[in-house]
């Protein structure tokens, strides 16, 4: 995953638009205090953050699989 993120930051790989939106909104949701369930409610306030984090990781996992196929095709082309 880190290799994919580095390649995307350097401009060698373009993540899908949907993945980019999901990651940006997920990080913003986790960092900013505006939640569906406020964080000051013990346990329940952290569950929504955990669910958002889990969904972000699932999305990044799917994007990582796409990146692996991209790298395999790149190797076959000889780049």
GIBEL-V534179 format. One record per residue. N is the residue number from 0. RES is the residue in one small letter. PHI is phi in whole degrees, 0 to 359 (* if undefined). OMEGA is omega in whole degrees, -180 to 180 (none if undefined). Layout:
N	RES	PHI	OMEGA
N	RES	PHI	OMEGA
This chain:
0	x	*	-179
1	x	295	178
2	x	297	178
3	x	296	-180
4	x	296	178
5	x	299	180
6	x	295	179
7	x	291	180
8	x	294	-180
9	x	282	179
10	x	89	179
11	x	275	-179
12	x	219	180
13	x	249	176
14	x	290	180
15	x	296	-179
16	x	299	180
17	x	298	178
18	x	298	180
19	x	300	180
20	x	297	-179
21	x	298	-180
22	x	295	-179
23	x	297	-180
24	x	293	178
25	x	295	179
26	x	296	178
27	x	297	-180
28	x	297	-179
29	x	288	-176
30	x	283	-176
31	x	283	-174
32	x	283	-179
33	x	275	-178
34	x	236	173
35	x	294	175
36	x	244	-176
37	x	302	-177
38	x	291	-179
39	x	285	173
40	x	274	-176
41	x	305	179
42	x	64	-179
43	x	300	-180
44	x	292	-179
45	x	265	-178
46	x	296	-180
47	x	295	176
48	x	297	179
49	x	296	179
50	x	295	178
51	x	297	179
52	x	297	179
53	x	299	179
54	x	296	177
55	x	296	179
56	x	295	177
57	x	297	178
58	x	296	178
59	x	294	177
60	x	296	177
61	x	296	178
62	x	293	177
63	x	296	177
64	x	299	177
65	x	296	179
66	x	295	179
67	x	298	177
68	x	295	177
69	x	298	-179
70	x	294	178
71	x	296	178
72	x	295	178
73	x	296	179
74	x	294	179
75	x	296	178
76	x	285	179
77	x	93	-180
78	x	270	none
